[in-house]
Amino acid sequence: MITFANAKINIGLQVLNKRADRYHNLETVFYPVKIYDILEVVPADTLKLEVSGIGIPNNNEDNLCIRAYKLLANDFDLSPLHIYLHKHIPIGAGLGGGSADAGFLIKLLSDYFNLQLSVEVMEAYARQLGADCTFFIQNKPVYATGIGDVFTPIPIDLSAYQLVLIKPPIHISTGEAYGSVCSSRESKNLLEHIMLPVEHWKEYIFNDFEVGIFNRYPQIRGIKSYLYEKGALYASMSGSGSTVYGIFKEKVDLGELEGMELVEWFSGEL
């Protein structure tokens, strides 16, 4: 059985404050985008994960896919599987690729073993693996608060636009990103501003990680500026980076972008 795990982008990301549990309260909008990893499960004698495509550093017991399987196996009698994961979503990119793999695997396991898990139950399992993982269960645009795991559905539709993702050869860990983040301290009314026409987002919607990351990696700042020079209606770093995306009325010629790990265009249609 096969499934295709898509990435997400963050439209706006405000880091409000640090919590007593050492996580951060934030507000952001998650929007699913059409770039995919591929997951397949087949019967096996022992549990095994095999990864192709982009290499990942934790292809072992710490991998979110293995952890997702074992989480369900604690509560259900799951037979061993060979999990094939073909990675196309870059890591350290702010696109939620690992979280997507875990979230989609939970749904795949529910179908494969006919567990008939409800959305709420699958979200509860996903939440134990990471805040972003929960988003991929329903995989619809949401306004996210808390640590990024409290969701309010929002009617955002970018189907009339073309999006481009550009990732330079820079890996940014979550710890590194938070180490240099400039906190908003208070809400910038993201939920209100996301309802404005895309043409106005540039004036009102911001990613708090950009200041610190751009100071450390000017190349990422340069990609955002380049997208605006090419006519982007809105451009931003996604999540904690290093991917930058641009929203355009139509696809444009970006010229030669040498050395990039990813340059991919797709429709904003859900």
C-alpha positions in Angstrom: 0.0 0.0 0.0 1.4 3.4 -1.0 0.7 7.0 0.0 2.1 10.3 -1.0 3.1 12.6 1.9 3.0 16.3 1.0 4.9 19.2 2.5 3.6 22.4 4.0 4.6 26.0 4.1 4.1 28.5 6.9 2.4 31.7 5.9 3.5 34.0 8.7 5.1 32.8 11.9 5.1 34.7 15.1 7.0 33.4 18.1 5.1 34.9 21.1 6.9 33.7 24.2 8.7 30.8 25.9 6.6 28.5 28.0 7.3 26.9 31.3 7.8 23.5 29.5 10.5 25.2 27.4 8.5 25.2 24.2 7.3 28.4 22.6 3.8 29.7 22.0 3.4 30.8 18.4 0.9 31.6 15.8 1.2 30.6 12.1 -0.8 29.4 9.1 0.0 25.9 7.7 -0.8 25.5 4.1 -0.3 22.1 2.3 1.8 22.2 -0.9 2.4 19.8 -3.8 5.8 18.4 -3.2 5.8 14.8 -2.0 7.7 12.0 -0.2 6.5 8.5 -1.1 5.7 5.9 1.6 5.0 2.2 0.9 4.4 -0.6 3.4 4.7 -4.4 2.6 4.6 -7.5 4.9 7.9 -8.5 6.4 9.4 -10.8 9.0 10.8 -7.9 11.1 10.2 -4.2 11.1 12.5 -2.3 8.8 12.7 1.1 7.3 14.5 1.6 3.9 15.1 5.1 2.7 15.9 6.2 -0.9 16.2 9.6 -2.5 17.5 12.3 -0.2 19.6 10.9 2.6 18.4 11.4 6.2 20.7 11.4 9.2 18.4 9.4 11.5 17.4 6.4 9.5 17.1 4.3 12.6 15.0 3.8 15.8 14.7 7.6 16.2 13.1 8.1 12.7 9.6 9.4 13.0 8.2 6.7 10.8 9.6 3.9 13.1 8.3 5.8 16.1 4.9 6.2 14.5 4.7 2.4 13.8 5.8 1.5 17.4 3.3 4.0 18.9 0.4 2.2 17.2 1.9 -1.2 17.9 1.8 -0.5 21.6 -2.0 -0.4 21.3 -2.7 -2.8 18.4 -1.5 -6.1 17.2 0.4 -5.0 14.2 2.4 -7.5 12.1 5.9 -6.5 11.1 6.3 -4.3 8.0 9.0 -3.2 5.6 8.5 0.6 5.3 9.9 2.1 2.1 10.4 5.9 2.2 11.5 7.8 -0.8 12.5 11.3 0.3 12.0 14.2 -2.0 11.1 16.9 0.5 14.4 18.3 1.7 15.4 18.1 5.4 16.2 21.2 7.5 14.0 23.1 5.1 11.0 24.3 7.1 8.7 22.2 5.0 7.7 19.6 7.6 8.8 16.6 5.6 9.6 14.3 8.5 6.3 15.3 10.3 4.4 14.7 7.0 5.9 11.2 6.8 4.9 10.3 10.3 1.4 11.8 10.0 0.7 10.0 6.7 2.1 6.8 8.0 -0.4 6.8 10.8 -3.2 7.1 8.3 -1.6 4.5 6.1 -1.3 2.0 9.0 -4.9 2.6 10.0 -6.0 1.7 6.4 -3.6 -1.2 6.0 -4.5 -2.9 9.2 -8.2 -1.8 9.0 -8.0 -0.1 12.4 -10.7 2.4 11.5 -9.1 5.1 13.6 -11.0 8.3 13.8 -9.4 11.6 12.9 -9.3 12.6 16.6 -7.6 9.4 17.6 -5.0 9.7 14.8 -4.4 13.3 15.8 -3.8 12.2 19.3 -1.1 9.7 18.2 0.5 12.3 15.9 0.6 14.9 18.7 2.9 12.5 20.6 5.4 12.6 17.8 5.6 16.4 17.2 3.4 19.4 16.8 3.6 19.6 13.0 2.7 15.9 12.7 -0.9 16.6 13.8 -1.5 19.0 10.9 -0.9 16.3 8.3 -3.8 14.1 9.6 -6.5 16.4 8.1 -3.9 18.2 5.8 -6.0 21.3 5.3 -5.1 25.0 5.7 -5.2 26.0 9.4 -4.4 28.8 11.7 -2.2 27.2 14.4 -1.5 28.4 17.9 -0.1 26.9 21.1 3.1 25.1 20.1 1.7 24.8 16.6 -0.8 22.0 17.5 -4.0 23.9 18.2 -5.8 24.4 14.9 -8.5 26.6 13.6 -9.6 25.8 9.9 -9.4 28.8 7.6 -10.7 29.3 4.1 -7.4 30.0 2.4 -7.3 29.0 -1.3 -4.2 29.8 -3.5 -5.4 27.8 -6.5 -5.3 31.0 -8.6 -1.6 31.4 -8.0 1.7 29.7 -8.9 4.1 28.9 -6.1 7.8 28.3 -6.2 10.0 26.7 -3.5 13.7 27.4 -3.5 16.1 25.7 -1.0 19.8 26.6 -0.9 22.3 24.0 0.3 21.8 25.1 3.9 20.4 22.9 6.7 18.9 24.7 9.7 18.0 22.8 12.8 15.1 23.8 15.0 17.5 24.5 17.8 19.6 26.8 15.7 16.6 28.7 14.5 15.1 29.3 18.0 18.6 30.3 19.2 18.5 33.5 17.1 14.7 34.1 16.8 13.4 37.7 17.4 10.1 37.1 19.3 7.0 39.1 18.4 6.2 39.4 22.1 2.6 39.9 21.1 0.2 38.9 18.3 0.5 40.6 14.9 -3.2 39.7 14.2 -2.2 37.0 11.7 -5.7 35.5 11.7 -7.1 38.9 10.6 -4.4 39.7 8.1 -4.4 36.2 6.4 -7.9 37.1 5.1 -6.5 40.1 3.2 -5.8 39.7 -0.6 -2.4 38.0 -1.2 -1.2 41.3 -2.7 -1.3 42.9 0.8 0.4 40.1 2.7 3.8 41.6 2.2 2.9 44.6 4.3 1.3 42.7 7.2 2.5 39.0 7.5 6.0 38.2 8.8 8.1 35.3 9.9 10.0 36.0 13.1 12.7 33.5 12.3 13.9 35.6 9.3 15.8 38.3 11.1 18.2 35.9 12.9 18.5 33.4 10.0 19.0 36.1 7.4 21.8 37.7 9.5 23.5 34.3 9.7 22.8 33.2 6.1 22.6 36.2 3.8 22.1 33.8 0.8 18.6 33.1 2.2 17.8 36.8 2.4 19.0 37.2 -1.2 16.6 34.5 -2.4 13.6 36.3 -0.9 14.7 39.6 -2.4 15.3 37.9 -5.8 11.7 36.6 -5.8 10.3 40.0 -5.2 12.5 41.4 -8.0 10.9 38.8 -10.2 7.4 39.9 -9.4 6.4 37.8 -6.4 3.2 39.0 -4.7 4.5 37.5 -1.5 7.7 35.8 -0.5 8.8 34.3 2.8 11.0 31.8 4.4 8.9 28.8 5.4 9.0 27.9 9.1 12.5 27.9 10.5 14.0 27.7 7.0 16.0 27.4 4.9 13.4 27.1 2.1 12.0 30.4 0.7 8.8 30.4 -1.3 7.2 32.9 -3.6 3.6 33.4 -4.7 3.1 34.6 -8.2 0.2 35.4 -10.5 1.8 33.1 -13.0 5.0 31.2 -13.5 8.0 33.3 -14.5 11.5 32.7 -15.7 13.8 32.8 -12.7 16.9 32.4 -14.8 19.8 30.2 -13.6 19.7 29.4 -9.9 23.0 27.5 -9.5 23.7 25.4 -6.5 20.2 25.1 -5.2 19.0 21.8 -3.7 15.4 22.5 -4.8 13.7 24.8 -7.3 10.2 23.6 -7.8 7.0 25.2 -9.2 3.5 24.0 -8.6 -0.1 25.3 -8.5 -1.4 26.5 -5.1 -4.5 24.4 -5.6 -5.3 22.1 -2.7 
